[in-house]
Amino acid sequence: MDLLQSLKNLFNSSPIPDVDAGLETAGKHWGERAREQIQVNKPNSWAECPMVNQEYICPLISGKPNVGWLEYVARKYYLSPVQKALSLGCGGGGLERHGLQMNMAEHFDAYDVSEDAIKIAEDEARKSGQLSSINYHVANLNKLQFEPESYDAAFASQSVHHIEALEHYMQQVRLCLKPGGYFIINEFVGPNQFQWTDRQLHHCQRLLDEIPESFRQTIREPGFKHSVERPTIEYMNSYDPTEAIRSADIIKQLEKRFEIVERRDFGGTLLHLVLDNIAGNLSDSDEGNLILRGLFAEEQRLIREGEIGSDFTLLVAQKI
């Protein structure tokens, strides 16, 4: 299934309890993904495509083409640095390094399931001269426990949808935050285990069919993309039992423990499926750019009309 490798980014968390045997495999996979993110490659997923970010994702979050989600949060909520911040599912460490550059925090503690990813994050922080301001740890976020009121802020980017023990996870984040502290999540909140709706698949296939075949040559392997499909549960469990294990439950569990003070949906309900494994083909020509803009407009039209929801969102939640 093409989507399953490219939708994921370098951030990851832990496997569900009772399937911890899959943790080692998942950790190795995300270590490989972290290495890929350091290199400059042709974009093969929607979120890796510069034009998608500049003309779609960034404007939906910040209103500006060159202001990403973390910079938007920094400008709005962190005019002066907090003393200590937490990064959950840190992967290759980009969030912490950028957070320090933008003066969001004086220090980060960062956790990830992948030992390889943590090593990469440490190496990158060492190269940038920031390692003294970041402590990295390998940990299973389904089971991790924190000291009460030990952090001023907490961040998670595309990692919470790998958490099965959401109740424990959310309670621990609430526990470790100081009163008034923010838990900021950039996240996939679509269907559990990628069980795409029939309506979603219908529109994805319709849009894919409208893209000329010359733009549908697959990037990761030889061939052409002809369809968007729903993976079976059996496949998902064999590939990675943590993938989107309770993604559709994230907002509900967050609302039980925090006050959501801001939500910025940025779509992806169709785009991340349609553009998977072909995104880079559309970003290097005028014709491709026109196709992308048409896809942006169509997804937003369907969202405005209530035909589909948004599978990706930025959430700012506060401990009251």
C-alpha positions in Angstrom: 0.0 0.0 0.0 1.8 3.2 -1.2 0.4 5.5 1.5 1.7 3.6 4.5 5.4 4.5 4.0 5.1 8.1 2.9 2.4 9.5 5.1 4.5 8.9 8.2 7.3 11.4 9.0 10.2 11.1 11.2 8.2 11.4 14.4 7.0 8.3 16.1 5.9 7.0 19.5 5.2 3.5 20.9 3.3 0.4 20.1 0.2 -0.7 21.9 0.5 -2.7 25.1 0.3 -6.4 24.3 2.1 -5.9 21.0 5.4 -4.6 22.4 7.1 -7.3 20.4 6.5 -5.0 17.4 8.3 -2.1 19.1 11.8 -3.1 17.9 10.6 -3.3 14.3 8.8 0.0 14.5 11.8 1.7 16.0 14.2 0.5 13.3 11.7 1.7 10.6 11.5 5.1 12.1 15.3 5.3 12.5 15.5 4.7 8.7 12.8 7.4 8.1 14.7 9.9 10.2 17.8 9.3 8.1 15.8 9.9 4.9 14.5 13.2 6.3 18.0 14.5 6.7 18.8 13.9 3.0 17.4 16.0 0.1 15.0 13.7 -1.8 12.3 14.2 -4.3 9.1 14.7 -2.3 6.9 11.6 -2.4 4.2 12.6 0.1 2.0 15.6 0.4 3.6 17.1 3.5 7.1 16.8 1.9 6.1 18.9 -1.1 7.2 22.5 -0.8 4.3 23.9 -2.8 1.8 22.0 -0.7 3.3 23.5 2.4 3.6 27.1 1.0 0.3 27.4 -0.8 -1.9 25.1 1.3 -0.8 23.9 4.7 0.9 27.1 5.9 -1.8 29.4 4.8 -4.5 27.3 6.5 -2.5 27.3 9.8 -0.8 30.7 9.9 -2.4 32.7 7.0 1.0 33.1 5.5 2.8 31.0 2.9 6.2 30.9 4.6 5.1 30.6 8.3 4.9 27.0 9.4 3.0 25.6 12.3 5.8 25.8 14.8 6.8 29.3 13.9 3.1 30.3 14.1 2.9 28.8 17.6 6.1 30.5 18.6 5.0 34.0 17.5 1.6 33.6 19.2 2.2 31.8 22.4 6.0 32.0 23.2 7.0 35.7 23.0 9.5 34.9 25.7 11.1 31.4 26.2 9.8 29.0 28.8 12.4 27.4 31.0 11.7 23.7 30.2 9.7 22.0 27.4 8.8 18.4 26.6 8.9 16.9 23.1 7.1 13.6 22.7 7.8 11.4 19.7 10.8 13.5 18.7 12.2 11.4 15.9 15.2 13.1 14.3 14.9 16.1 16.6 13.8 18.8 14.2 11.2 20.2 16.5 13.6 20.8 19.4 16.3 22.3 17.2 13.8 24.7 15.6 12.2 25.5 18.9 15.5 26.5 20.4 16.3 28.6 17.3 13.0 30.5 17.7 13.7 31.0 21.4 10.6 29.1 22.5 12.3 27.3 25.4 15.7 27.3 27.2 15.8 23.5 27.4 14.0 20.5 25.9 13.6 16.9 27.1 12.8 14.7 24.1 11.5 11.1 23.9 11.2 8.6 21.1 10.7 4.9 20.7 13.5 4.6 18.1 17.1 4.3 19.4 18.4 5.0 15.9 16.3 8.2 15.6 17.5 9.4 19.0 21.1 8.9 17.9 20.4 10.9 14.7 18.7 13.6 16.8 21.7 13.8 19.1 24.2 14.0 16.2 22.2 16.8 14.5 21.9 18.7 17.8 25.7 18.3 18.3 26.4 19.6 14.8 24.2 22.7 15.4 25.7 23.3 18.8 22.4 22.7 20.7 23.0 19.4 22.4 23.7 21.0 25.8 20.1 22.3 25.7 18.4 19.0 24.8 18.2 15.7 26.7 17.2 12.8 24.5 15.7 9.5 25.8 14.5 6.3 24.3 11.1 5.4 25.8 7.7 3.7 25.2 5.3 6.6 25.4 2.4 4.3 26.3 4.0 3.6 29.6 6.1 6.7 30.4 5.5 8.6 33.6 6.5 12.1 34.5 7.0 14.2 37.7 4.1 16.5 38.5 4.4 20.1 37.1 7.9 19.5 35.7 7.4 21.2 32.3 6.2 24.6 31.1 5.2 23.3 27.7 4.7 20.1 25.8 4.8 19.4 22.0 4.0 16.4 19.8 4.1 16.4 16.0 2.6 13.5 14.1 3.3 11.0 16.9 0.1 10.9 19.1 -1.7 8.8 16.5 0.7 6.0 17.3 -0.4 5.9 21.0 -2.9 3.2 22.1 -2.9 4.1 25.7 -4.3 7.6 25.1 -5.9 7.9 28.5 -2.6 7.3 30.3 -0.7 9.4 27.8 -3.0 12.4 28.1 -3.1 12.1 31.9 0.7 12.1 32.1 1.0 15.1 29.9 -1.6 17.0 32.0 0.2 15.9 35.2 3.7 17.1 34.0 2.6 20.5 32.8 2.5 23.5 35.1 -0.9 25.3 35.5 -1.5 27.3 32.3 1.0 25.4 30.3 0.2 24.5 26.7 0.2 21.0 25.1 0.6 21.7 21.4 -0.2 18.9 18.9 0.3 18.8 15.1 -1.5 15.7 14.3 -3.3 13.2 12.1 -6.8 12.7 13.5 -8.4 10.7 10.7 -9.8 7.2 10.7 -8.3 4.6 13.0 -5.9 2.3 11.3 -6.5 4.1 8.0 -10.0 2.7 7.5 -10.8 5.4 4.9 -14.5 6.1 4.4 -16.2 5.2 1.2 -16.9 8.8 0.5 -13.3 9.7 1.1 -12.1 6.9 -1.3 -14.6 8.0 -3.9 -13.4 11.5 -4.1 -9.7 10.4 -3.9 -10.2 8.1 -6.9 -12.0 10.8 -8.8 -9.2 13.3 -8.3 -6.5 10.8 -9.1 -8.2 9.8 -12.3 -8.1 13.5 -13.4 -4.3 13.7 -13.1 -2.6 12.9 -16.4 -0.7 9.6 -16.3 2.6 11.4 -17.0 2.4 12.8 -13.5 1.4 9.5 -11.8 4.7 7.7 -12.2 5.5 6.4 -8.7 8.6 7.8 -7.0 9.6 5.1 -4.6 9.5 2.3 -7.2 8.9 1.9 -10.9 5.3 2.0 -12.1 2.3 4.2 -12.1 -0.3 5.0 -9.5 -3.8 4.0 -10.6 -5.8 3.7 -7.4 -6.3 4.7 -3.8 -7.3 1.8 -1.5 -8.3 1.0 2.1 -5.8 -1.3 3.8 -7.1 -4.3 5.7 -6.8 -4.4 9.5 -4.7 -7.5 9.1 -2.3 -5.7 6.8 -2.1 -2.7 9.2 -1.4 -5.0 12.2 1.3 -6.9 10.3 2.9 -3.7 8.9 2.8 -1.6 12.1 0.2 -2.2 14.8 0.8 1.3 16.1 -0.1 3.2 12.9 -3.2 5.4 13.5 -4.2 2.9 16.2 -6.6 5.4 17.9 -6.2 8.5 15.8 -9.9 9.2 15.7 -10.0 9.3 19.5 -7.3 11.9 20.0 -9.4 15.0 20.2 -12.0 13.5 22.4 -9.4 12.3 24.9 -7.6 15.7 24.7 -10.9 17.6 25.5 -11.4 15.5 28.6 -8.2 16.8 30.2 -7.4 20.2 28.6 -9.2 23.3 27.3 -8.6 23.5 23.5 -7.9 27.2 23.0 -7.2 27.0 19.3 -7.7 24.5 16.5 -6.3 25.0 13.0 -7.5 22.3 10.6 -5.3 21.9 7.4 -7.1 19.3 5.4 -5.2 16.4 4.0 -8.3 14.2 3.9 -7.8 13.7 0.1 -4.5 15.2 -0.6 -2.3 12.9 1.5 -3.9 9.9 -0.2 -4.0 11.2 -3.8 -0.5 12.7 -3.7 1.2 9.8 -1.9 4.2 8.5 -4.0 3.6 11.1 -6.8 3.8 14.5 -5.0 7.2 15.4 -6.4 6.1 14.9 -10.0 3.7 17.8 -9.7 5.9 20.4 -8.1 8.4 21.0 -10.9 6.3 22.4 -13.7 3.6 25.0 -14.5 1.2 22.2 -15.5 1.9 20.3 -12.3 1.4 23.4 -10.2 -2.0 24.1 -11.8 -3.0 20.5 -11.0 -1.9 21.0 -7.4 -3.9 24.2 -7.0 -6.9 22.5 -8.4 -6.6 19.7 -5.8 -6.2 22.3 -3.1 -9.4 24.1 -4.2 -11.4 20.9 -4.5 -10.5 19.6 -1.1 -11.3 22.9 0.6 -14.6 23.1 -1.3 -15.6 19.6 -0.1 -14.6 20.5 3.5 -16.6 23.8 3.4 -19.7 22.0 2.1 -19.4 19.3 4.8 -18.8 16.5 2.4 -15.6 15.6 4.2 -13.8 16.7 7.4 -10.2 17.5 8.0 -7.8 14.6 8.8 -5.0 16.9 10.0 -5.1 19.6 12.6 -3.0 21.8 14.8 -4.4 21.9 18.4 -3.3 24.2 21.2 -4.6 22.8 24.5 -4.1 24.4 27.9 -4.0 23.0 31.4 -6.4 24.9 33.4 
